[in-house]
């Protein structure tokens, strides 16, 4: 098969006005993309229907109105069942590892944070806007007569904006910055100015700015420079890797959407009948019903409350979450043939940081902006805090490229499996974040932590061993047990992996991604379920780079890497 990467021989894609990024100055914005502010401002003091009758106990909105009566909920919240449209919440279930404090004498030396933007309006391509126009036409021409639970539609209009952060999204990122300050403020060297990185869309820049304001305060520009990397077709950007992975944007990688359609026909059948019965002759399609359901999370984060939410039962909201899980798994996850290709650039950037060298792969090896990453000024190696901002689908593809096979479980189109691992609202909700913590211990930490809370150091360590460095990865404030994805990592209560072992694992991921073929190859669209490792079927590669002297013989001091 013939395939060609059009940017293989370029360090970056064609420059726009001679620039590939902006440092520090983020206003005015030069490449924010299409944006639209909502037609109305929230006005819950007037419009909030809570407390929904005398039988409901009153819970003040904070700031969103989420005390919506849902059939079959038994006081469970539907607002954590909205997939990538869920407002941020820490993963309530964890990933199978216990959470522990650092052992006595251990030190956290570095942290690398990959963060999603906050809650936003729908994207410009979202079908909910088209549905809003359709509803308005049906109301105006009398083709539908909205009654019962749908009576509110008679006075409803679609008034959402497009693309940019809503107030809740601004709050999510500011609050996250404050949280990160409390967790990692001690790592910041006050005599330095760090570089944080973000793609160039409006919501991405604003998310980074609100985060940095939460971490450092309103004068954050004294402490950090924000490197804005162009996010557009034809430009290399590991934080928006799909722009340099053609196959990720075509039917070749649409298996998840196809699987979701099958599931939507099943779980929304009853809802379709209910809504049709209250529409005076208009027959709802499954697509209509799904768009109506999708309006609930969008209007909630935009206006504080949505009347669309309680049209659906709790079981139907569970079905909504699974529909998104299917989409992400098949389009951007382990069931997508282009997932590793999209995410491999960021893997190589973290590998370079941990190996203490700038990105040094030939142009076209990944979707990394080589011009920026080969320069210490724009890709520094001396920071103890690294903050990168990205998108939901890109973050999932990055996790696939890292080989987090805990999320490779098959997700049938007919319904969720037992002990489902990939739940999108637990991995990439609005404001999602992934951490890689580097921990220096005075001795090897025993794989089984002591049962007593304040056990002596001898119960934590193999005290005859030398100082040992570990990687601790978290998603949504819960530990990812690395041994479940990497058999090379020791099975441990705390989920950690020895640094040298982890670095050796990373050294072999580039070839597994098959970037050139995965992203630009000419191969047929694989049926959903036939891809299991984030690359096209029937592709194999065995290659591992020389780790170099640092990786296997590094020196660590009291302040981290030397």
C-alpha positions, 0 to 999 in steps of 0.5 A: 500500500502507498502512503505518504506523510506530507510533512515528513521532511519538515521540522514543522508544518508551513509557518503562519506569518513566520511563527509557530508559537507565541510565548508570554503574550496571549492577548490579543489572540491570533488563532483562537478559531471560531467562537461564539458567546451564548445568546443569554447570560445565566439568571438562576435567581429567576429561572431556577425551578428548584426545589422541584415541589414540596417533597424534594429537600432543598439543596442550594445550587453550587453553582450549578443546579444539580438537584434535578429529580430523575426517575430511578436515580435513588439520589444518585447524580446523573451529572457524573454520567455525562462522559467528556461533558461532565464537570470535573469530579475526582474519580470516585472508584479508582483504578484498582490501586490503594492510595498512600502517603509518601513513605517516611524519608521519600521526596517528591522531586518533579511532577508533569501535569497534562490538563484538559480545558474546562467546561465549554459551549458545544463545538461548532460542529456539534449536532445540538445546534442543528437540533435546536434549529429543527425544534424551532421550525417544528414549533413555528410551523405547527408540525409538533404540539409539545405537551406534558413533560415537553411543554417547556419547548413551546417557549424554549429557544437554542441560545448556546454559544460555541467553542469557548469556556463557560463560567463553570469552565473558568472556575474549574481551571482556577480551582485546579490551579489552587489545588495544584498549588496546595499539592505541589507549590513546594516544588516551585523555585521562586527564583525561576520562571517556568514555561507552560504549554497550550494549543492556540484555541481560545478555550485552551489559552483561557484554561491555561491562564485561569489555571496559572492564576489559581496556582500563582495568583493574578500576577502569574506572568511573573512566574510563568510564560505561556507557550502557545502552539498553533493548533491548526491543520498543517501544524505539528502540535503534540497537544492537538496531535490529530491535526498531524494524523490524517486518518484520525479525522476520517471514517477510518477511525470512526468505529466508535461512532458506529458502535455508539449508534447501535447502542443508542438504538437500544438504550433510547428506544423507550425514551423515543416512544415517550417523547413521541407520545407528547409531541402531537404527531411528530415522530422523534428519531433516535438522533433527535432523542440523543441530541435532546439528551446532549443538551442537558450537560451543555445547558447545565454548564452554560446556564446553570440548569437545563429542562432537558435533563429530567426527560430521561431516566437514570438508566438512560443516563447510564446508557448515555455515558456508555455511548460516549465510552464507545465513541472514545474507545473506537475513535480515540482509544485502543479500538482506534487504528490511529490512537497511538499515532495521535498520542505518540508525540507527547509520549516522546516529549515526556521521554525526553524530559525524563531522559534530560535531553531535548527532543531529538527524533528526525522530523516526521517521526511524530507530530511534535513541533521539532522547532520548539522541542529541540530548543532548551528555551522553548522545551526546558529540562530544568523545571520541577513543575511541567504544566501542559494543556490539551483536549479530551480525545488527545489525552485519551490517545496519549494514554493509549500511546503510553500503552495504558492497557488497563483501558484496552478492555473490549467494549461491546456495542450491545452493552457495557461489560462487567468491571468496565475500566474505560469510563470517560467521565472518570478519565477525561471530564471537563478539567481532566488531569493526568499526573506523572510524579517522580519520587526519590526514596532513600531505599527500595520501597517494599511492594506491600505497604505496612498495615499500620498508619505510622509504621517505622521506616523499616516496614516501608523499605528494604533498608539494605538497598540503595536510593531508588526513584519511582514513577507514580501516575494518577488520573482524576486524583486516583493512582493508576496501577502501572503493573496492570499495564506494564508487566515489567513493573513490579506488582505493588500496593501503591501502583508505582513503577521503578523509574529505570524500568518505566523509562525503558518501557517508554523507549520502545513505544515509538515503534509500536505507534507506527506513526507514519502508517497509522496516520497516513497509510492507505488501509481499509476502515477496520470494523469496530472491535477488530483493532485492540492496540491502537494501531491498524490491524496486522502491523508489528514492529520490534525496536527499542532505542538505546537509553543512553547513559543518563537513563541507566546511570543517572544521579539524583540529589536532594533537589531532584535530578542533577 
